[in-house]
Amino acid sequence: MSLIAIRHGQASYGAADYDQLSDTGYEQSRRLGRWLAQHAPPPARVVVGAMRRHRQTWEALSEGYASAGIELPATETDADLNEFDHRAVIDGYARGQPDDAAMFKVPADGSRPDPRTVLRGLLAALNAWTQDGVDGVPERWSEFQARTHAAAQRLHSNAGTVLAVTSGGVISQFAQAALETSNARAIELNLSLRNSAICEFHPGSDSLRLGSWNTLPHLAEARELWTYF
């Protein structure tokens, strides 16, 4: 009787198309599928966001169930589980705060940017977005909250385990509602989530309640596969 919310595997940060899994993201997802097939109850429902990285994560993850001979329900797609447009938020923030724009630049040599610098930049941009301080974005913070809360209500169930593949911003909204915490804490929760992490929620009287956060049992012996972006 729970919701298992999974953040997608590592996507392609710094590439022309972010919305696709990296080789690491596929490996994280395959390992997660094998772990879930062995240790978690088979889901009564599977709901996947409409983004490519969500679908690719599910496809890699479901290999573990197939190998174990576990039959799964038909996959549902819910676009309300899609992530906000992080690129639009970053670009809008950088236009308004040009002195901070350097934090978001990808190194010219093609290497991955310093995670600490990226984290500082994201924290600043996202907190500004929560205060309606970023112009030119396709979705306001309040609109993002409204659609993700609606998605959470549709996932709220007392009839078996629901497995949902989505993104960190969406899962952090589930947690914000469950914990009744501030926007600033919701952003911190978002940025704390690792790729392919499991977060578990349980049905409350009228909303989800947090059971566990940001666990990686499938990568316990593969610390080199722990990534945030």
N, C-alpha and C positions, 0 to 999 in steps of 0.2 A: 504494500500500500504506500507507494512512494513515487516521486518524480526523480529520475536520474537525469540530470542536466549535464551535457558534455560540451565543453568548449572544443571547437574544431582543432585539428592538428595544425602544425606550423604552416602558415601561408608563405607567400613570396614577398616579404618586405623588401622594398628597394627596387623590385622588378617593375617593368612597364605594366604588368597585370598582377596586382596583389592577390586577386581572388582565385588562387589555385594553390594546392598543397605543394610544398617542397618535398624532396626525397625524405627528409627527416619527418615531415608531417605525415607522410604515408606510413613510415615505420612506426611512429607513435600510435597511429590509428589501428594498424594491424595488431600491435601488441595489446592495445586496449580491448579489441574484439575478442582476442583469445582469453584475456583475463575475465571479461564479463561472462563469456560462455561457461567458464569454469566456476565462477564464484557468485554471480548475481542471478536472481530469478529471471526466467525468460519474460520479456516485456509483453504486456497485454496490448499496448499501443506503441508505435514508433512514429515520432513526429520530427521532421527535419526542416530547417530553414530553407529558403529558396535560393541561397547563394551557392556558387560553385564549390567553394571550400567546404560548405556544410555537406553537400551531396557527395563529394569525394571522400570526406571523412567517414560518412556512413557506409559508402561502398567498400572502403578498406576495412572498416570495423566489422562489417557483416560477414566478412570472410571467416572470422573466428567462429561465429554461430554456424555457418555452413559446414565448416570442418568438423564441428561437434555434432552435426546432424540435428540441430535445433531449428524447428520451423518457426518462422517469424510472421507476425501479422503484416498486412499490406502497409507500405510506408505512406504516411500522410505528409503533405507539404504545407507549411504555414509561413507565408511571407512576413508575418508579424514577428517571427523569430529572427529576422534579418538584422544585422548590425547597422548602427547608424553610419553615415558616410564620414568616416574618420578623415579622409583626405580633404573633404570640403571644410571640415572643422579646422584642421591644421592650416590649410591655405588661407581661410578667412582670418584666423588668428594672426598668421604671419603678415598678412596685409596690414592689419591694424597695429601690429607690434613688430615693425621691421628689425628692431635690434635683436629680437629673439629668433628671427628666421633661420639663422645659421644652425640652430639646434636640430632642424629637420632635414638638413641637406645630406644626401647620400654621398659618401666619399667617391671622388672621381675615379679611383682605381678599381671600383666595383666591389670593394670589401664591405662587410656589414658595419654599420655605424656603431659607435660606442653605446651600449645599452643604457648606461647611466645618463648620457646626454639626451637620448631619445625619451627616456622616462621623465626627465625634468620638463622637456618640451611638451610632452603629452599632458602631464599634470597641469601645466599652466593653461594650455589650450582648452582642455576639457572643463576645468573649473570656470574659465571665462564663459564657455558655452552654457553651463548651467545657470549663469547669471544673465543670459541673453546679451553677452558681451562680444559675440562673434557675428559679423554680418555676412550675408550671402550664402547661408547654409540652407539646404533643401528641407531640413527638419529642425524645428526648435526642440529644446530639451523637454519642454512640457508635452510636446507631441510624441516624442520618443517614449517618454514615460507612459503616456496613455495607451499606445499600441502594445507595448510590452506587458503592461498590466492586464490588458485584454487577453493577450496570449496566455498569460499565467492562469487566468480564470478558465480558459478552455482546457488547460492541462490539469487543472485541479480535479482529482479523481479519488474515489474511495474503492475503486474496482480494479485492483491489480497495479502492477508497476508500469509507469509510462517512461519511455526513454526518449529524450529530446536532444537533438544535435543542433547547436546554435553557436553564439559568439559571446565573448566576455562581457560586452556591454549589456546584453540582454540578461545574462545570468546575474550580473550585479544588480540589475533592476529587480529581479525576483528576490534577491537577498535584502535590498533596501526596504522593500515592502514588508518582508518577513520580520526584519529587525527594527523597523520603524526608525530608521536612522537618517542622517542628513545627506544632502547631495554630495558634499565633500567626502563623506565616508563612502558613498556609493562609487565615486571615482577611484578612491583608493582600493576598494574591493575589486573593481574592474581591472586595474593595472596590476593587481596581485595575481591574477589568474594565469596559470601556465597552460601551454598548449596541450590539448587532449585531457585536461583535468576533469575529474568527476566532482560534481556538487549534488548533494542529495537533499531533497525537500519532502516534507510530509504534509498531508492535508490537515488544515486547521478547520475551525468552525466556518470561517468565511474567506480564508486566504491560506497561502502556503506557509509552512514553518520550516526553518532551516535545520537540517539534520547533520550535514557535514559539508566541508568547504575545501576545494582546491586540492583534492587528493590524487596521487599518482601511483597507486599500487602496482600497476602494470609496468612502471619504469623504476621500481625500487632498486633494481640492480643494474640500471642503465642511466646513471646520473648524467652522462654525456648527452642524453636525449631530452633533458629538461630545458625548455625554452619558453620565453614569454611572447616573442613576436618573430 
